[in-house]
Amino acid sequence: MNAWLLYILIVIAALAALLAIAHGLPSASSSVFFIGTPVVVIGAGLGAKFVKETRKSRRAHRS
């Protein structure tokens, strides 16, 4: 559960950073979301895969 909690907190922090940048630089907000959204989505997918593999290896070591 700790790995999933950390993963969720990182994704929320990344989205908050995108929102802060968009509000701080209103002229660049469209390009921030155009570039930042795919980065967050791909990073979230890779993070989920990492958490899944980490949990799978922990289960294998317990058995």
Backbone torsions as a table, in degrees:
resi	resn	phi	psi	omega
1	MET	NA	-32.0	-179.0
2	ASN	-63.0	-38.2	-179.9
3	ALA	-65.8	-41.4	179.1
4	TRP	-67.3	-39.0	179.2
5	LEU	-64.1	-44.1	177.1
6	LEU	-62.4	-42.4	178.5
7	TYR	-60.3	-45.6	-179.4
8	ILE	-65.3	-40.9	178.7
9	LEU	-64.3	-37.5	178.4
10	ILE	-67.0	-42.3	178.9
11	VAL	-64.1	-42.5	178.6
12	ILE	-64.2	-40.4	178.5
13	ALA	-64.5	-38.4	178.4
14	ALA	-65.7	-41.7	177.8
15	LEU	-66.6	-37.9	177.2
16	ALA	-65.9	-37.7	177.4
17	ALA	-64.6	-41.4	176.7
18	LEU	-61.3	-43.2	179.7
19	LEU	-65.0	-40.9	179.1
20	ALA	-65.1	-41.2	178.4
21	ILE	-65.5	-41.1	-179.8
22	ALA	-63.9	-38.6	179.3
23	HIS	-76.9	-30.0	179.4
24	GLY	-74.9	-32.0	-179.3
25	LEU	-124.3	77.6	-175.1
26	PRO	-61.2	-29.6	-179.4
27	SER	-71.1	-25.3	-178.1
28	ALA	-105.9	10.2	-173.5
29	SER	-63.3	-36.9	-179.8
30	SER	-67.4	-39.9	178.9
31	SER	-72.8	-30.5	176.7
32	VAL	-62.5	-45.6	179.6
33	PHE	-72.7	-32.5	178.7
34	PHE	-64.8	-37.9	180.0
35	ILE	-90.1	-40.7	-172.6
36	GLY	-74.3	-34.5	-178.1
37	THR	-63.3	-48.4	176.8
38	PRO	-62.4	-34.1	178.5
39	VAL	-64.2	-43.3	178.7
40	VAL	-66.5	-41.7	-179.0
41	VAL	-65.3	-45.9	179.1
42	ILE	-66.2	-41.8	177.7
43	GLY	-62.7	-38.2	178.1
44	ALA	-65.9	-40.0	177.8
45	GLY	-63.8	-44.3	178.2
46	LEU	-66.5	-37.6	177.4
47	GLY	-64.1	-41.6	178.3
48	ALA	-63.9	-39.4	178.2
49	LYS	-65.4	-40.7	178.5
50	PHE	-63.0	-44.6	179.6
51	VAL	-63.6	-41.4	-179.8
52	LYS	-63.6	-43.7	179.4
53	GLU	-67.5	-37.1	178.7
54	THR	-63.9	-44.1	179.4
55	ARG	-67.6	-36.4	179.7
56	LYS	-64.9	-42.0	-179.8
57	SER	-69.0	-33.3	176.6
58	ARG	-66.0	-39.8	178.4
59	ARG	-65.8	-38.0	-180.0
60	ALA	-65.8	-35.9	179.6
61	HIS	-73.9	-26.7	179.2
62	ARG	-73.7	-33.7	-176.1
63	SER	-76.2	NA	NA
